[in-house]
Amino acid sequence: MIGTTLNGKYRLEKPLGGGAMGMVYEATDLTAGHRVAVKLITAEGAQSNVLLQRFQREAKACEAAPSKHIVRVLAAERETISGLPYMVMDYLDGEDLETLVERLGPLPPELALRITAQACEGLIVAHAGGVIHRDIKPANLFLAREGQERVVKIVDFGLAKVRMEDAATPDSRITRTGTLLGSPLYMAPEQARGAKDVDARADIWSLGIVLYETLTGKTPFDGCDSLSELTIAICTKPPPPLAEVAPWVPPEIAAVAHGALQSDLAERYASAWAMLAAIRALLPDGDAITEDMLRPLPAAERASKPTNSLELQSKSIEPTGLRRRISLRLAVAGLVILGLAAALVLPRLLLK
């Protein structure tokens, strides 16, 4: 496929990832003369109605939610010769939040807040457009380079709930009651119960889990060893308080995560606006993210940090805990989204 030009407009330059069902390529927009990313479903993938639904849903969701904090879909078409569908998106240069936390460990609280604030800004636009993401997690928050700054972009709207579409297709396998949608570690209690009427507050919970993880290096329920144990914990237990897990986190920042991680919907932040307002009160200088903020601390500066804080942080991200988390993700991957196994192998647009 390298060197192939789709519909005379997009020349595929190099593969960026993928599998049997789909591929993501770096490509050149021959009209505009700049780089783009092309997500192309393969002939095998095109046989999956679920995958095609997810593909179409992602394009519609991004179109309904234009924001600097949401990856842009530039075109969604079919290749004229093969008939295979493809999607053209902005080429993102940078790294996703999952990679950043793996690289740096727990983030400085202010940086974690800035990232969360920008994600809130994207969710505000999405929710206003009737779009609920339903799969907010570090891997779906991309920190794209724009000049000397990084800008958080929400990606992968393949599981999004689009208000008008879902009303018209209540029997869709992607939205059916009782089906688990999303990534288990970041799933809201109502999602874990398979509720049909999941609303924007599910995204707030998931973003609260993301904030918790960026502050501590692990999710609240990392210790669960099976999908059933994890689901029960999410539905019945409050997340361990940050004051116990990461006592170095200032109480006012811990309170932001606490407000998002309320099982009782009436107690959770009612909207992304409400969560953003709580964060902005703690960020008088705004939420800009500079390249300098994402560099590892020099050894001398790390050594100058309080010893007890460093010891607490190292305990919170023991390798065994991380391995357990990764093993859990792999073990439940085939069970998480019933009927969506094919869709899961389509690569996300997380371009390094």
Stockholm file with secondary structure:
# STOCKHOLM 1.0

chainA/1-352         MIGTTLNGKYRLEKPLGGGAMGMVYEATDLTAGHRVAVKLITAEGAQSNVLLQRFQREAKACEAAPSKHIVRVLAAERETISGLPYMVMDYLDGEDLETLVERLGPLPPELALRITAQACEGLIVAHAGGVIHRDIKPANLFLAREGQERVVKIVDFGLAKVRMEDAATPDSRITRTGTLLGSPLYMAPEQARGAKDVDARADIWSLGIVLYETLTGKTPFDGCDSLSELTIAICTKPPPPLAEVAPWVPPEIAAVAHGALQSDLAERYASAWAMLAAIRALLPDGDAITEDMLRPLPAAERASKPTNSLELQSKSIEPTGLRRRISLRLAVAGLVILGLAAALVLPRLLLK
#=GR chainA/1-352 SS CTTCEETTTEEEEEEEEECSSEEEEEEEETTTTEEEEEEEECTTGGGCHHHHHHHHHHHHHHHHCCCTTBCCEEEEEECTTTCCEEEEEECCCEEEHHHHHHHHCSCCHHHHHHHHHHHHHHHHHHHHTTEECSCCCGGGEEEEEETTEEEEEECCCTTCEEHHHHHHCTTCTTTCTTCCCSCGGGCCHHHHTTCSCCCTHHHHHHHHHHHHHHHHSSCTTTTCCSHHHHHHHHHHCCCCCHHHHCTTSCHHHHHHHHHHCCSSTTTSCSSHHHHHHHHHTTCTTCCCEEGGGGSCCCHHHHHHSCHHHHHHHHHHTCHHHHHHHHHHHHHHHHHHSTTCHHHHTSCCCCCC
#=GC SS_cons         CTTCEETTTEEEEEEEEECSSEEEEEEEETTTTEEEEEEEECTTGGGCHHHHHHHHHHHHHHHHCCCTTBCCEEEEEECTTTCCEEEEEECCCEEEHHHHHHHHCSCCHHHHHHHHHHHHHHHHHHHHTTEECSCCCGGGEEEEEETTEEEEEECCCTTCEEHHHHHHCTTCTTTCTTCCCSCGGGCCHHHHTTCSCCCTHHHHHHHHHHHHHHHHSSCTTTTCCSHHHHHHHHHHCCCCCHHHHCTTSCHHHHHHHHHHCCSSTTTSCSSHHHHHHHHHTTCTTCCCEEGGGGSCCCHHHHHHSCHHHHHHHHHHTCHHHHHHHHHHHHHHHHHHSTTCHHHHTSCCCCCC
//
